[in-house]
C-alpha cells in the first residue's frame, strides 16, 4: 500500500508465512529449524546442494591433478621446491573476494571464477602434503630399492609415492573440507551453492530457517566428503592399515 510504513521484503518463494513473520520481526514465528521451510523449498535446496557438492569435487580433483606433479617435481628437483611452495603460498594469501574481483573481468560472472579460486586455494595444502609425504619415506626403503637397481623415476613412482599416500590423502581431506567452506563465498559472483541460500536468508530480513538449513547442509556435506576421502584412502593403502593393526 503506498505510503505505508513497514519492512520491505524480497522473497524468492513468496507465500511462506515464516518469511513474512521474519520481516515483521516476530521471533516466535521465525524459528531456526523449520521442516515446513525445507518442504516448501526443497527444489532450491537440492539444487544448491548439488551445485555446492559438484563444485567442491571438481575443484579438489583439478587441484590434485596439478599439485601431485608439482610436488613430485619439487621432490625430484629440490631447488624448485621453494619457488613452487612460495608461489602457492602467495596465491593462498590473496583474499577470496579480491581474487574473484580480479578474475571476473576475464572469466565473467558464474562458475569459472569460483572454480579457479577454489583450485588456487587448495594447491598449497596439497603441494605441501605431497612434499611431506615423499620426504618422509624411510631412507632404508630407498636404499633397498636402489640396491635392486631402481632408477630415480621408478623409485619415485613405485616406492616413494605409494609410501607417501597416507600424507597425500590427509592433504586431500583437509583441502576438501576447506573447499566446502570456501564455495559459499562464490555468492559474490553469483555461484555460491549453499551460500546462495545463506545470502538469501540474510537478505530476507534474517530468515533463520533458511540460514541455518544452508549452514547445517554445508557441515553435513563436509563430513560426508571427508568420510568418502578417508574410505578411499583406506582402500588404496591397505598396507598402512595392516601396519597399524600389527
Secondary structure as UniProt FT lines:
FT   TURN            2..3
FT   TURN            14..15
FT   HELIX           17..24
FT   HELIX           27..29
FT   HELIX           35..40
FT   HELIX           42..76
FT   HELIX           79..93
FT   HELIX           96..107
FT   HELIX           111..135
FT   HELIX           139..147
FT   TURN            148..149
FT   HELIX           152..155
FT   HELIX           156..160
FT   HELIX           161..183
FT   HELIX           184..189
FT   HELIX           194..203
FT   TURN            204..205
FT   HELIX           208..236
FT   HELIX           238..245
//
